[in-house]
Amino acid sequence: MRTTVDLPPALHHRVKDYATQSGQSMSATLAALVAKAMSPLADETPPTRDPRSGFPVVSYGQPITAVAAARLMDEEP
């Protein structure tokens, strides 16, 4: 399916360079990157409960550490 995506210039250059290095078109590269980013979301596994706290636990591919969470909170919006 054909669609139009507006990318900021810096991101466009990064994707174009990545596509060139991979020997793929930008379209194929973007499709692969989006599929990879969306794959953790495709898992419809219901949340489990933490045995100690009883809170729901949802897994989306990779663990989020306290350091990673702090880094995200420090980022500018």
Wavefront OBJ file of the C-alpha trace (Angstrom):
o trace
v 0.000 0.000 0.000
v 1.356 3.384 -0.946
v 1.421 6.099 1.694
v 3.175 9.403 2.303
v 5.261 9.958 5.408
v 6.732 13.323 6.382
v 10.090 12.908 8.105
v 12.201 15.638 9.655
v 15.262 16.264 7.464
v 17.740 14.788 9.961
v 15.704 11.576 10.285
v 15.267 11.372 6.508
v 19.047 11.487 6.070
v 19.548 8.806 8.752
v 17.012 6.482 7.125
v 18.426 7.142 3.655
v 21.985 6.384 4.857
v 20.788 3.238 6.631
v 18.940 2.097 3.511
v 22.004 2.699 1.347
v 24.252 0.775 3.746
v 21.719 -2.064 3.835
v 21.368 -2.153 0.050
v 17.612 -1.580 0.309
v 15.194 1.067 -0.860
v 13.962 3.611 1.657
v 10.507 2.075 1.367
v 11.763 -1.404 2.251
v 13.901 0.001 5.049
v 11.038 1.968 6.582
v 8.723 -1.050 6.314
v 11.286 -3.242 8.091
v 11.922 -0.653 10.817
v 8.215 -0.109 11.461
v 7.570 -3.861 11.543
v 10.418 -4.308 14.025
v 9.150 -1.473 16.216
v 5.591 -2.808 16.138
v 6.416 -6.487 16.761
v 6.381 -6.216 20.585
v 2.922 -4.639 20.317
v 1.601 -7.587 18.313
v 1.894 -9.857 21.338
v -1.587 -9.787 22.854
v -0.526 -11.693 25.954
v -2.563 -10.514 28.940
v -0.609 -8.908 31.763
v 0.606 -11.105 34.588
v 0.718 -10.062 38.237
v 3.861 -9.412 40.226
v 3.889 -12.034 42.992
v 5.175 -9.566 45.601
v 3.124 -6.448 44.846
v 0.134 -7.879 43.009
v 0.432 -5.127 40.388
v -0.066 -6.011 36.718
v 3.133 -6.579 34.758
v 3.171 -5.961 31.002
v 6.133 -6.991 28.876
v 6.914 -5.191 25.624
v 10.080 -6.836 24.413
v 12.793 -5.453 26.619
v 12.992 -4.737 30.331
v 12.879 -1.133 31.490
v 15.481 -0.472 34.137
v 15.449 2.342 36.683
v 18.356 3.941 34.801
v 16.447 3.850 31.491
v 13.323 5.275 33.144
v 15.337 8.108 34.717
v 16.932 8.869 31.348
v 13.509 9.051 29.705
v 12.174 11.339 32.430
v 15.148 13.680 31.941
v 14.498 14.069 28.198
v 13.041 17.307 26.943
v 9.447 16.966 25.660
l 1 2 3 4 5 6 7 8 9 10 11 12 13 14 15 16 17 18 19 20 21 22 23 24 25 26 27 28 29 30 31 32 33 34 35 36 37 38 39 40 41 42 43 44 45 46 47 48 49 50 51 52 53 54 55 56 57 58 59 60 61 62 63 64 65 66 67 68 69 70 71 72 73 74 75 76 77
